[in-house]
Amino acid sequence: MDGIRGAFARAGLVRPQNGRWLAGVCAGVAARTGIDAWMVRLALLLLTILPGSAVVVYAVLWFCMPPQGWVPPTRTH
């Protein structure tokens, strides 16, 4: 799991501590793409009322995106 979080962190997809509402996923995506967080939140809201899996995508991103300042654990082998 740390490999996935490391890849997200290297790509600049982290959940910031400031400007978050729930988990910081929308704020992190907005910071990475350079658009306003309210636009990402609105897009997520629109996707949740359409058939699809926006809630599942949000949950997966919540799980995979590390929090801001996350440092991967050091390997001992």
Backbone as a printed PyTorch tensor [residue, N CA C, xyz], in Angstrom:
tensor([[[  0.8260,  -1.1960,   0.0000],
         [  0.0000,   0.0000,   0.0000],
         [  0.8650,   1.2520,   0.0000]],

        [[  2.0190,   1.1850,   0.6710],
         [  2.8870,   2.3540,   0.7210],
         [  3.4260,   2.7050,  -0.6610]],

        [[  3.5590,   1.6960,  -1.5410],
         [  4.0080,   1.9640,  -2.8990],
         [  2.9950,   2.7870,  -3.6700]],

        [[  1.7280,   2.4890,  -3.4690],
         [  0.6690,   3.2520,  -4.1380],
         [  0.6340,   4.6720,  -3.5960]],

        [[  0.6960,   4.8100,  -2.2860],
         [  0.6840,   6.1500,  -1.6990],
         [  1.9180,   6.9400,  -2.1120]],

        [[  3.0500,   6.2770,  -2.2260],
         [  4.2640,   6.9380,  -2.6820],
         [  4.1220,   7.4370,  -4.1070]],

        [[  3.5010,   6.6260,  -4.9520],
         [  3.2800,   7.0310,  -6.3450],
         [  2.3460,   8.2330,  -6.4080]],

        [[  1.2930,   8.2370,  -5.6050],
         [  0.3860,   9.3780,  -5.5620],
         [  1.1170,  10.6160,  -5.0530]],

        [[  1.9520,  10.4590,  -4.0230],
         [  2.6910,  11.5960,  -3.4750],
         [  3.6730,  12.1520,  -4.5000]],

        [[  4.3670,  11.2700,  -5.2240],
         [  5.3010,  11.7360,  -6.2530],
         [  4.5770,  12.4570,  -7.3820]],

        [[  3.3370,  12.0650,  -7.6470],
         [  2.5380,  12.7200,  -8.6930],
         [  1.9170,  14.0210,  -8.2010]],

        [[  2.0650,  14.3190,  -6.9240],
         [  1.5070,  15.5500,  -6.3800],
         [  0.0800,  15.4290,  -5.8960]],

        [[ -0.4340,  14.2140,  -5.8010],
         [ -1.7990,  13.9980,  -5.3150],
         [ -1.7560,  13.6540,  -3.8350]],

        [[ -1.8850,  14.6680,  -3.0060],
         [ -1.9230,  14.4870,  -1.5590],
         [ -3.1520,  15.2040,  -1.0140]],

        [[ -3.5950,  14.7660,   0.1530],
         [ -4.7540,  15.3880,   0.7990],
         [ -4.2540,  16.4920,   1.7350]],

        [[ -4.4960,  17.7730,   1.3920],
         [ -3.9800,  18.8670,   2.2190],
         [ -4.6870,  18.9550,   3.5620]],

        [[ -4.0220,  19.5610,   4.5190],
         [ -4.6090,  19.7510,   5.8470],
         [ -5.5390,  20.9640,   5.8720]],

        [[ -5.2550,  21.9490,   5.0250],
         [ -6.0650,  23.1700,   4.9780],
         [ -6.9850,  23.1400,   3.7640]],

        [[ -8.1930,  23.6640,   3.9400],
         [ -9.1380,  23.7620,   2.8390],
         [ -9.9160,  22.4950,   2.5640]],

        [[ -9.8440,  21.5440,   3.4450],
         [-10.5690,  20.2910,   3.2320],
         [-11.9190,  20.3450,   3.9100]],

        [[-12.8670,  19.6150,   3.3560],
         [-14.1860,  19.5170,   3.9620],
         [-14.3610,  18.1860,   4.6600]],

        [[-14.1250,  17.1120,   3.9610],
         [-14.2880,  15.7880,   4.5620],
         [-12.9200,  15.1380,   4.7060]],

        [[-12.4010,  14.6050,   3.6360],
         [-11.1070,  13.9240,   3.6990],
         [-10.0120,  14.6930,   2.9790]],

        [[-10.3700,  15.6770,   2.2030],
         [ -9.3850,  16.4550,   1.4760],
         [ -9.1120,  15.9620,   0.0710]],

        [[ -9.8920,  14.9870,  -0.3980],
         [ -9.6760,  14.4310,  -1.7300],
         [ -9.9280,  15.4940,  -2.7980]],

        [[-11.0370,  16.1840,  -2.7250],
         [-11.3520,  17.2140,  -3.7300],
         [-10.3440,  18.3550,  -3.6770]],

        [[ -9.9390,  18.7600,  -2.4830],
         [ -8.9450,  19.8250,  -2.3500],
         [ -7.6020,  19.3780,  -2.9260]],

        [[ -7.2450,  18.1210,  -2.7380],
         [ -6.0010,  17.6000,  -3.2900],
         [ -6.0200,  17.5130,  -4.8050]],

        [[ -7.1330,  17.0570,  -5.3510],
         [ -7.2690,  16.9880,  -6.8130],
         [ -7.2510,  18.3950,  -7.3930]],

        [[ -7.9230,  19.3230,  -6.7290],
         [ -7.9490,  20.7080,  -7.2080],
         [ -6.5550,  21.3310,  -7.1660]],

        [[ -5.8170,  21.0920,  -6.1070],
         [ -4.4610,  21.6350,  -6.0070],
         [ -3.5590,  21.0480,  -7.0890]],

        [[ -3.7140,  19.7720,  -7.3780],
         [ -2.8810,  19.1180,  -8.3960],
         [ -3.2100,  19.5990,  -9.7980]],

        [[ -4.4870,  19.8340, -10.0720],
         [ -4.8960,  20.2370, -11.4160],
         [ -4.8910,  21.7520, -11.6060]],

        [[ -4.8070,  22.5080, -10.5090],
         [ -4.7570,  23.9620, -10.6040],
         [ -6.1060,  24.6270, -10.7830]],

        [[ -7.1800,  23.9320, -10.4120],
         [ -8.5060,  24.5460, -10.4940],
         [ -9.0490,  24.7360,  -9.0840]],

        [[-10.1340,  25.4750,  -8.9690],
         [-10.7260,  25.7260,  -7.6610],
         [-11.3470,  24.4510,  -7.0940]],

        [[-11.2530,  24.3090,  -5.7800],
         [-11.7940,  23.1200,  -5.1240],
         [-13.3090,  23.0370,  -5.2700]],

        [[-13.9870,  24.1810,  -5.3070],
         [-15.4470,  24.1310,  -5.4140],
         [-15.8740,  23.5230,  -6.7390]],

        [[-15.0560,  23.6880,  -7.7810],
         [-15.4000,  23.0890,  -9.0750],
         [-15.2790,  21.5660,  -9.0130]],

        [[-14.2680,  21.0810,  -8.3280],
         [-14.1030,  19.6330,  -8.1780],
         [-15.2410,  19.0800,  -7.3290]],

        [[-15.5880,  19.7870,  -6.2720],
         [-16.6940,  19.3410,  -5.4080],
         [-18.0170,  19.3260,  -6.1700]],

        [[-18.2410,  20.3340,  -6.9960],
         [-19.4610,  20.3820,  -7.7990],
         [-19.4960,  19.2310,  -8.8020]],

        [[-18.3610,  18.9600,  -9.4310],
         [-18.2980,  17.8430, -10.3830],
         [-18.5750,  16.5240,  -9.6690]],

        [[-18.0180,  16.3420,  -8.4780],
         [-18.2810,  15.1210,  -7.7190],
         [-19.7570,  15.0150,  -7.3560]],

        [[-20.3480,  16.1200,  -6.9550],
         [-21.7680,  16.1200,  -6.6140],
         [-22.6240,  15.7480,  -7.8210]],

        [[-22.2950,  16.3220,  -8.9720],
         [-23.0450,  15.9890, -10.1820],
         [-22.8590,  14.5240, -10.5680]],

        [[-21.6670,  14.0090, -10.3750],
         [-21.4220,  12.6050, -10.7020],
         [-22.1350,  11.6520,  -9.7510]],

        [[-22.3830,  12.0830,  -8.5120],
         [-23.0710,  11.1930,  -7.5710],
         [-24.5490,  11.0450,  -7.9010]],

        [[-25.1430,  12.0520,  -8.5510],
         [-26.5670,  11.9180,  -8.8840],
         [-26.7620,  11.1960, -10.2110]],

        [[-25.7030,  11.0780, -10.9980],
         [-25.7640,  10.3000, -12.2290],
         [-25.4290,   8.8450, -11.9160]],

        [[-25.9190,   7.9230, -12.7160],
         [-25.5480,   6.5290, -12.4710],
         [-24.0360,   6.3600, -12.6290]],

        [[-23.4550,   5.6960, -11.6950],
         [-22.0110,   5.4940, -11.7370],
         [-21.4820,   5.2250, -10.3430]],

        [[-20.2070,   5.3760, -10.2180],
         [-19.5840,   5.0070,  -8.9480],
         [-18.7190,   6.1310,  -8.4000]],

        [[-19.2120,   7.3610,  -8.4120],
         [-18.4290,   8.4940,  -7.9150],
         [-18.0860,   8.3320,  -6.4380]],

        [[-18.9860,   7.7790,  -5.6570],
         [-18.7220,   7.5770,  -4.2370],
         [-17.6150,   6.5440,  -4.0410]],

        [[-17.6140,   5.5100,  -4.8560],
         [-16.5650,   4.4900,  -4.7760],
         [-15.2130,   5.0880,  -5.1870]],

        [[-15.2000,   5.8960,  -6.2290],
         [-13.9650,   6.5420,  -6.6710],
         [-13.4390,   7.4510,  -5.5660]],

        [[-14.3230,   8.2070,  -4.9170],
         [-13.9220,   9.0810,  -3.8180],
         [-13.3120,   8.2530,  -2.6860]],

        [[-13.9410,   7.1460,  -2.3410],
         [-13.4320,   6.2970,  -1.2590],
         [-12.0700,   5.7080,  -1.6090]],

        [[-11.9000,   5.2870,  -2.8370],
         [-10.6030,   4.7270,  -3.2600],
         [ -9.5270,   5.8050,  -3.2110]],

        [[ -9.8420,   6.9990,  -3.6930],
         [ -8.8720,   8.0910,  -3.6350],
         [ -8.5520,   8.4670,  -2.1890]],

        [[ -9.5370,   8.4380,  -1.3300],
         [ -9.3220,   8.7300,   0.0870],
         [ -8.3200,   7.7350,   0.6640]],

        [[ -8.4740,   6.4900,   0.2950],
         [ -7.6020,   5.4350,   0.8010],
         [ -6.1980,   5.5180,   0.1920]],

        [[ -6.1050,   5.8670,  -1.0860],
         [ -4.8150,   5.8530,  -1.7940],
         [ -4.0230,   7.1520,  -1.6710]],

        [[ -4.7070,   8.2780,  -1.5580],
         [ -3.9880,   9.5620,  -1.4740],
         [ -3.4530,   9.7610,  -0.0680]],

        [[ -2.1500,   9.9520,   0.0560],
         [ -1.5970,  10.1570,   1.3950],
         [ -1.8960,  11.5640,   1.8890]],

        [[ -1.9140,  11.7550,   3.2020],
         [ -2.0900,  13.1130,   3.7120],
         [ -0.8470,  13.9500,   3.4200]],

        [[ -1.0330,  15.2420,   3.3940],
         [  0.0760,  16.1500,   3.1530],
         [  1.1310,  15.9520,   4.2410]],

        [[  2.3700,  15.8670,   3.8390],
         [  3.4520,  15.6540,   4.7880],
         [  3.7550,  14.1920,   5.0660]],

        [[  3.0600,  13.2970,   4.3870],
         [  3.2610,  11.8650,   4.5920],
         [  4.6530,  11.4600,   4.1270]],

        [[  5.3040,  10.6570,   4.9240],
         [  6.6290,  10.1560,   4.5770],
         [  6.5330,   8.6420,   4.5540]],

        [[  6.9470,   8.0180,   3.4520],
         [  6.8720,   6.5620,   3.3870],
         [  7.7840,   5.9200,   4.4300]],

        [[  7.3700,   4.7950,   4.9880],
         [  8.2210,   4.1270,   5.9830],
         [  9.5030,   3.6170,   5.3300]],

        [[ 10.5480,   3.5880,   6.0970],
         [ 11.8260,   3.0910,   5.5800],
         [ 11.8180,   1.5720,   5.5570]],

        [[ 12.4720,   1.0290,   4.5630],
         [ 12.5530,  -0.4260,   4.4600],
         [ 13.6940,  -0.9390,   5.3120]],

        [[ 13.4820,  -2.0560,   5.9550],
         [ 14.4990,  -2.6140,   6.8370],
         [ 15.2690,  -3.7470,   6.1900]],

        [[ 14.8900,  -4.1990,   4.9920],
         [ 15.6360,  -5.2820,   4.3690],
         [ 16.5350,  -4.7240,   3.3280]]])
